Amino acid sequence: MNIKKYIILFVVISIFGCAKRYIAKYYILDYNPLIYVETQVEKPFPYNLQVKEFKINRTYDNTRIVIRQSTHEVYYDRMSLWATRPQVAITNLLINHINKLKIVKKCEKTFLEERPDYIISGTIQSIEKYQSERYSRADLHISIYLIDVQENQIVLNYTIERYIPLYTNKMNYFSKKISDTLNEEFNVFLAQVINYFSRQ
């Protein structure tokens, strides 16, 4: 009887030992900001600019990457995760982009002792991978606003709505395409911000 128990135990251990182990992989939104002629300034504008953490649709407020299969069906990829929640990563990328271009005197997420002159806020409506039997793409939809604090009004708004074809199902390619798109779109938005500041 004891021999049978040992044999069963050995078989169970062997099965679990040979089973393929799946390890979650983490993906990063990151890029080196592009510098275009439209986004170059001779000297920083004398403003304090606050970039508030972006709001996000609850469906995407997750470290798990959202995969859409149809208009009414999504699922969370358990093995493919964002290293940082999208709203935090995207906010930090925009702050880094502004500071790299030296657009304003000071750009931060929070101001404690000083008061911002302008605020950038935004909402991430979607950031997902669309996948069907025929094709896959990276979908990104973000609304961004520039607010004049003194006037308490939106002076500039910009919408990112991109559907980027993906030629491989690898998640690192997906995260790279989202990152590259943010780089391009933030440049367009910041060119509009510079144009607005130059008229003040």
C-alpha positions, -999 to 999 in steps of 0.1 A, spaced: 0 0 0 28 24 9 45 16 -24 14 26 -44 13 59 -25 49 66 -34 43 57 -70 13 80 -72 32 108 -55 61 104 -79 38 105 -110 20 137 -97 54 154 -90 67 144 -125 36 157 -142 38 191 -125 75 192 -129 72 187 -167 43 211 -171 52 243 -190 55 273 -168 41 306 -179 57 337 -167 40 371 -169 59 397 -190 59 434 -184 58 461 -210 69 497 -209 56 529 -226 88 549 -233 104 569 -260 131 595 -266 113 627 -275 115 638 -311 126 674 -317 110 691 -347 114 727 -359 79 734 -347 87 725 -312 120 744 -308 120 776 -288 147 802 -284 142 803 -246 116 788 -223 83 807 -219 81 822 -183 53 799 -171 48 772 -145 30 744 -163 13 716 -143 6 683 -160 -21 665 -140 -22 627 -140 -44 617 -168 -78 603 -161 -86 569 -176 -117 549 -186 -122 523 -159 -119 495 -184 -82 504 -189 -74 513 -153 -54 482 -149 -19 468 -153 -32 440 -175 -32 449 -212 -67 450 -227 -74 429 -258 -105 437 -279 -120 410 -300 -151 428 -311 -172 459 -304 -187 443 -273 -160 419 -262 -127 425 -244 -105 405 -221 -74 411 -200 -42 394 -210 -31 377 -177 5 371 -190 10 406 -206 11 435 -181 20 471 -182 50 478 -160 32 510 -149 -5 519 -152 -11 537 -185 -23 569 -170 9 573 -149 32 563 -177 16 587 -202 16 616 -178 52 611 -170 61 608 -207 44 642 -215 62 659 -186 95 644 -198 88 656 -233 80 692 -223 111 693 -201 133 679 -229 121 706 -253 125 733 -225 92 749 -235 85 765 -201 103 777 -170 90 748 -149 69 717 -157 59 693 -130 30 670 -119 24 689 -87 32 724 -74 35 729 -37 50 764 -30 43 779 -64 11 782 -84 9 770 -120 0 794 -148 -13 767 -170 -25 731 -165 -25 703 -189 -51 676 -181 -63 647 -202 -85 616 -204 -75 582 -218 -106 568 -235 -89 537 -247 -55 520 -250 -58 485 -263 -48 459 -288 -75 449 -313 -72 414 -324 -93 394 -349 -87 364 -372 -79 388 -401 -57 415 -385 -45 432 -354 -39 468 -345 -30 491 -316 -59 515 -307 -53 548 -288 -78 575 -280 -68 604 -257 -83 639 -251 -59 666 -239 -66 701 -226 -45 732 -219 -62 753 -192 -54 789 -183 -55 790 -145 -61 827 -141 -90 827 -166 -101 793 -155 -109 782 -190 -97 757 -216 -77 775 -242 -66 745 -263 -79 710 -268 -64 682 -287 -76 647 -296 -55 616 -303 -75 590 -322 -52 565 -338 -56 529 -351 -22 516 -359 -18 483 -379 3 456 -363 23 432 -384 31 408 -356 13 397 -325 43 403 -302 34 425 -273 67 443 -273 59 455 -309 25 466 -297 40 487 -268 66 502 -291 39 513 -316 19 529 -288 51 547 -276 60 559 -310 25 572 -316 26 591 -283 59 606 -293 44 618 -327 11 631 -312 27 649 -283 49 667 -307 19 679 -326 1 689 -294 31 708 -280 36 726 -313 1 740 -308 9 749 -271 40 768 -283 20 786 -309 -5 796 -283 22 808 -258 39 828 -285 7 848 -291 3 857 -254 
